[in-house]
Amino acid sequence: MITVTKTFLPPIAEYQAILQRAWDKQWMTNRGELVLELEDKLKNYLQVPHLTCTNNGTVPLQIALELFGREGEVITTPFSYVATTASIVWQHCTPVFVDIHPEYLTIDETKIEAAITLKTTAILATHVFGNPCAVEKIDRIAKKHNLKVVYDAAHCFGVTYKGQSLLNYGDVSTLSFHATKLFHTGEGGCWVANNKEISDSMYYSHNFGHYKPEQYFGVGINAKMSELQAAMGLAVLPYINSIIEERKQIYETYNLLINFDEINNISIRKDTKWNYSYYPIILKSEEVLKLLMSKLSEKQISTRRYFYPSLNTLNYVIYKEMKISEDISKRILCLPIYNGLTGKEIELIVSVINDLKY
Ligand SMILES: *Cc1c(COP(=O)(O)O)cnc(C)c1O
């Protein structure tokens, strides 16, 4: 069985040695020393000014929208994981979809201004598969219209754009440390804010609104990361460069072996140091995609339709046609990519792809 992804697990002795510190202190959560150490190490690795760890990658989206959304319209991408749209709706904001660029698959910045109304409060875009949005142009539009920009950067661990962390663009970026992500803490995540005031407001919100034991900054929720999650992060982090390097090898092997006559892959934006987080291929039609999925599954190879369906078709949003996103989401398939995927396994996967009769 070849799965589409596999969680990287550090040697258990290394994980246990870190856990021992929590045992010794008998301290399990509420921003213990392991969470603080992980935050320091992440700030240093990612080269970002303000970072707070959270219990997953969705709640920080909700906290950012609690702050910026004000129950207004939030301009967003239809091509992402469902959490991006769901968090907008959950915060009683209205998602206003803008179609995507056909090659980068990120929100088409040239269509954003036409979607802005007096009710627009924020832009929530996804750097999908770790591919940067047109961050400078989006920044200019946001400044002009006085909007806040939140990036769902769940796929962006370690990605740099024009020589600096991609997370430094926009007002807030959120990362997911879910077990299926490149860097993980089992469940977990963080946000990065570029401004201390925003970072502080979100910080209070993520801990019930506390700023002193008996005083509250405002309404809050519980999004704290526990020591158990942080221990996993501290055990995984030393391996991150080799994790990315191994994925790069897999990515390059696929690129070399796949016959691209009838298949496309995505274009990564220029000036990006990418992290090889996914290997999506775009097929000619949904029929071909279904055929390929079944041929692969006959060989015990699993794939995932990331991202399908296009989020503007969810039954809890107002439908508006998004031609490119709806079309691409029907034809895009993510191939297995994870640490430990062998050359032989890649050859087997590619042989099924290249043998497909159209
Ligand atoms: C994984 C993911 C999330 C959700 O992260 P969790 O940590 O599972 O809550 C949000 N957005 C995108 C684009 C994701 O891929």
The ligand as an SDF file (V2000), in Angstrom:
LIG
                    3D

 15 15  0  0  0  0  0  0  0  0999 V2000
   -4.5400   21.7150    6.6470 C   0  0  0  0  0  0  0  0  0  0  0  0
   -5.1530   22.9810    6.2170 C   0  0  0  0  0  0  0  0  0  0  0  0
   -5.8780   23.7970    7.1060 C   0  0  0  0  0  0  0  0  0  0  0  0
   -6.3190   23.3350    8.4580 C   0  0  0  0  0  0  0  0  0  0  0  0
   -5.3210   23.0910    9.3280 O   0  0  0  0  0  0  0  0  0  0  0  0
   -5.6290   22.2480   10.6430 P   0  0  0  0  0  0  0  0  0  0  0  0
   -4.3310   22.3420   11.3770 O   0  0  0  0  0  0  0  0  0  0  0  0
   -5.9630   20.8590   10.2170 O   0  0  0  0  0  0  0  0  0  0  0  0
   -6.7350   22.9130   11.3630 O   0  0  0  0  0  0  0  0  0  0  0  0
   -6.3130   25.0450    6.6740 C   0  0  0  0  0  0  0  0  0  0  0  0
   -6.0970   25.4550    5.4210 N   0  0  0  0  0  0  0  0  0  0  0  0
   -5.4270   24.6990    4.5280 C   0  0  0  0  0  0  0  0  0  0  0  0
   -5.1960   25.2410    3.1480 C   0  0  0  0  0  0  0  0  0  0  0  0
   -4.9620   23.4180    4.8930 C   0  0  0  0  0  0  0  0  0  0  0  0
   -4.3600   22.6400    3.9900 O   0  0  0  0  0  0  0  0  0  0  0  0
  1  2  1  0
  2  3  1  0
  2 14  2  0
  3  4  1  0
  3 10  2  0
  4  5  1  0
  5  6  1  0
  6  7  2  0
  6  8  1  0
  6  9  1  0
 10 11  1  0
 11 12  2  0
 12 13  1  0
 12 14  1  0
 14 15  1  0
M  END
$$$$
